[in-house]
């Protein structure tokens, strides 16, 4: 995925661009920020420092989500014990996750592969990011670890919380959009030098 994103920027002959991602998109955005120095600013939405943990696919139950997706795609029931463990530990609910994918018309098998292929960005990698980065999340969003800690690994990182919102609701708020646009306006180069797409 990262190679495709970098190749697209190459194809468009971009001298600079902003990178923005939310949830799973934020995971890939964080990794992209460590590899493409043309990025002039970035927004990591709805993710915390869990993405810095090389074992996070296991510790945050991502492997369980992938298995749940595969089982449902093959007409099999989801493991009730594993689902209950995820719920009790405050992690993503596999049953709800599957239903949300189906409600949106998504492919369960494709999403299972997405889960297994998620990137990890170590603190050392994040420390190489040289552009401003906004970690933007709901103050009731506890799905991705510590947002402030993630921002602390990035030299020009800072965190902004959208009050009263969780992982699912934050991205749809006017406050989220306002913070995002304000950050981009502050850190994108002047309009006269913006690439014409």
C-alpha positions as CSV (number, residue, x, y, z in Angstrom):
1,X,0.0,0.0,0.0
2,X,2.8,2.4,0.9
3,X,4.5,1.8,-2.4
4,X,1.3,2.5,-4.2
5,X,0.9,5.8,-2.4
6,X,4.4,6.9,-3.1
7,X,4.1,5.8,-6.7
8,X,0.9,7.9,-7.1
9,X,2.7,11.0,-5.8
10,X,5.5,10.3,-8.2
11,X,3.1,9.9,-11.1
12,X,1.4,13.2,-10.2
13,X,4.8,14.8,-10.0
14,X,4.0,16.2,-6.6
15,X,6.7,18.3,-5.0
16,X,4.8,18.3,-1.7
17,X,1.4,17.1,-0.4
18,X,-0.5,16.6,2.9
19,X,-1.3,13.1,4.2
20,X,-4.5,12.6,6.2
21,X,-5.9,9.3,7.5
22,X,-8.5,8.2,10.0
23,X,-8.6,4.8,11.9
24,X,-7.0,2.2,9.6
25,X,-6.2,5.0,7.2
26,X,-4.3,6.8,10.0
27,X,-2.2,3.7,10.6
28,X,-1.0,3.8,7.0
29,X,-0.7,7.6,7.1
30,X,1.7,7.4,10.1
31,X,3.9,4.9,8.3
32,X,3.8,7.0,5.1
33,X,4.9,10.0,7.0
34,X,8.1,8.1,7.9
35,X,9.0,7.2,4.3
36,X,8.0,10.1,2.0
37,X,9.8,13.4,2.9
38,X,7.6,15.3,0.3
39,X,4.8,15.4,2.9
40,X,4.5,18.9,4.3
41,X,2.1,18.1,7.1
42,X,0.0,15.1,8.3
43,X,-3.1,14.3,10.3
44,X,-3.4,11.0,12.2
45,X,-7.0,10.7,13.2
46,X,-8.5,8.2,15.7
47,X,-5.3,6.4,16.6
48,X,-2.9,6.3,19.5
49,X,0.4,4.7,20.4
50,X,-0.9,1.1,19.8
51,X,0.5,1.4,16.3
52,X,4.0,1.6,17.7
53,X,3.8,-1.9,19.2
54,X,5.2,-4.6,17.1
55,X,2.9,-7.1,18.8
56,X,-0.2,-4.9,18.5
57,X,-2.0,-7.2,16.1
58,X,-2.2,-9.7,18.9
59,X,-2.4,-7.5,22.0
60,X,-5.2,-5.3,20.6
61,X,-7.1,-8.2,19.1
62,X,-6.6,-7.4,15.5
63,X,-5.9,-11.1,14.7
64,X,-9.2,-12.0,16.4
65,X,-11.1,-9.5,14.1
66,X,-9.4,-11.0,11.1
67,X,-10.5,-14.5,12.1
68,X,-14.0,-13.3,12.8
69,X,-14.3,-11.8,9.4
70,X,-13.0,-14.9,7.7
71,X,-15.3,-17.2,9.6
72,X,-18.4,-15.2,8.8
73,X,-17.3,-14.9,5.1
74,X,-17.2,-18.7,5.1
75,X,-20.6,-19.1,6.8
76,X,-19.2,-20.1,10.2
77,X,-20.1,-18.7,13.6
78,X,-17.7,-16.3,15.3
79,X,-15.9,-17.7,18.4
80,X,-18.1,-16.5,21.3
81,X,-15.4,-16.9,23.9
82,X,-12.9,-14.7,22.0
83,X,-15.6,-12.2,21.3
84,X,-16.5,-12.0,25.0
85,X,-12.8,-11.6,25.9
86,X,-12.5,-8.7,23.5
87,X,-15.6,-7.0,25.0
88,X,-14.4,-7.5,28.5
89,X,-11.0,-5.9,27.7
90,X,-12.6,-2.9,26.1
91,X,-11.3,-3.8,22.6
92,X,-13.2,-3.8,19.3
93,X,-16.3,-6.1,19.3
94,X,-15.9,-8.7,16.6
95,X,-19.7,-9.1,16.1
96,X,-20.2,-5.4,15.7
97,X,-17.2,-5.0,13.5
98,X,-18.5,-7.7,11.1
99,X,-22.0,-6.2,11.0
100,X,-20.6,-2.7,10.3
101,X,-18.6,-4.1,7.3
102,X,-21.7,-5.9,6.0
103,X,-23.9,-2.8,6.5
104,X,-21.5,-0.7,4.4
105,X,-21.4,-3.3,1.6
106,X,-17.8,-4.2,2.2
107,X,-16.0,-7.5,1.6
108,X,-15.4,-9.5,4.8
109,X,-12.4,-11.3,3.2
110,X,-10.8,-8.1,1.9
111,X,-11.2,-6.5,5.3
112,X,-9.6,-9.6,7.0
113,X,-6.6,-9.1,4.8
114,X,-6.5,-5.4,5.6
115,X,-6.5,-6.2,9.3
116,X,-3.6,-8.6,8.9
117,X,-1.6,-6.2,6.7
118,X,-1.7,-3.2,9.0
119,X,1.5,-1.3,9.4
120,X,3.6,-0.7,12.5
121,X,5.4,2.6,13.0
122,X,8.0,2.4,15.8
123,X,8.9,5.3,18.0
124,X,12.2,5.4,16.3
125,X,10.6,5.7,12.9
126,X,8.1,8.3,14.1
127,X,11.1,10.4,15.4
128,X,12.3,10.8,11.8
129,X,9.2,12.7,10.7
130,X,10.2,16.3,10.0
131,X,6.8,17.9,9.2
132,X,4.0,19.1,11.6
133,X,1.6,16.3,12.5
134,X,-1.8,16.6,14.2
135,X,-3.1,13.6,16.1
136,X,-6.9,14.3,16.1
137,X,-9.2,12.1,18.1
138,X,-12.3,12.0,20.3
139,X,-11.7,12.2,24.1
140,X,-13.9,9.1,24.5
141,X,-11.9,7.1,21.9
142,X,-9.9,4.4,23.7
143,X,-9.5,2.0,20.8
144,X,-6.0,2.9,19.6
145,X,-4.0,3.5,22.8
146,X,-2.7,6.8,24.1
147,X,-3.0,9.6,21.6
148,X,-0.8,12.0,23.5
149,X,2.0,9.4,23.7
150,X,1.8,8.9,19.9
151,X,2.1,12.6,19.4
152,X,5.1,12.8,21.7
153,X,7.1,10.4,19.5
154,X,6.8,12.9,16.6
155,X,9.1,15.9,16.8
156,X,6.4,18.4,15.6
157,X,3.5,16.3,16.8
158,X,0.6,17.6,18.8
159,X,-2.8,16.2,19.9
160,X,-6.3,17.7,19.8
161,X,-9.3,16.0,21.4
162,X,-12.9,16.4,20.2
163,X,-14.9,16.5,23.4
164,X,-17.6,14.0,24.0
165,X,-17.0,11.7,21.1
166,X,-15.7,8.2,20.5
167,X,-14.0,6.4,17.6
168,X,-17.1,6.1,15.5
169,X,-18.6,9.6,16.0
170,X,-15.6,11.8,16.1
171,X,-14.9,11.9,12.3
172,X,-18.4,13.0,11.5
173,X,-18.4,16.1,13.8
174,X,-18.1,19.7,12.6
175,X,-15.4,20.2,15.2
176,X,-13.2,17.5,13.6
177,X,-13.6,19.1,10.2
178,X,-12.8,22.5,11.5
179,X,-9.6,21.3,13.3
180,X,-8.5,19.4,10.2
181,X,-9.0,22.3,7.8
182,X,-7.4,24.8,10.2
183,X,-4.3,22.6,10.5
184,X,-4.0,22.2,6.8
185,X,-4.5,25.9,6.1
186,X,-1.8,26.6,8.7
187,X,0.8,24.2,7.3
188,X,0.2,23.9,3.6
189,X,2.4,26.2,1.4
190,X,0.7,29.3,0.0
191,X,-2.0,28.7,-2.6
192,X,0.1,30.0,-5.5
193,X,2.5,27.1,-5.1
194,X,-0.2,24.4,-4.6
195,X,0.1,21.6,-7.3
196,X,-2.6,21.7,-9.9
197,X,-4.4,18.3,-9.9
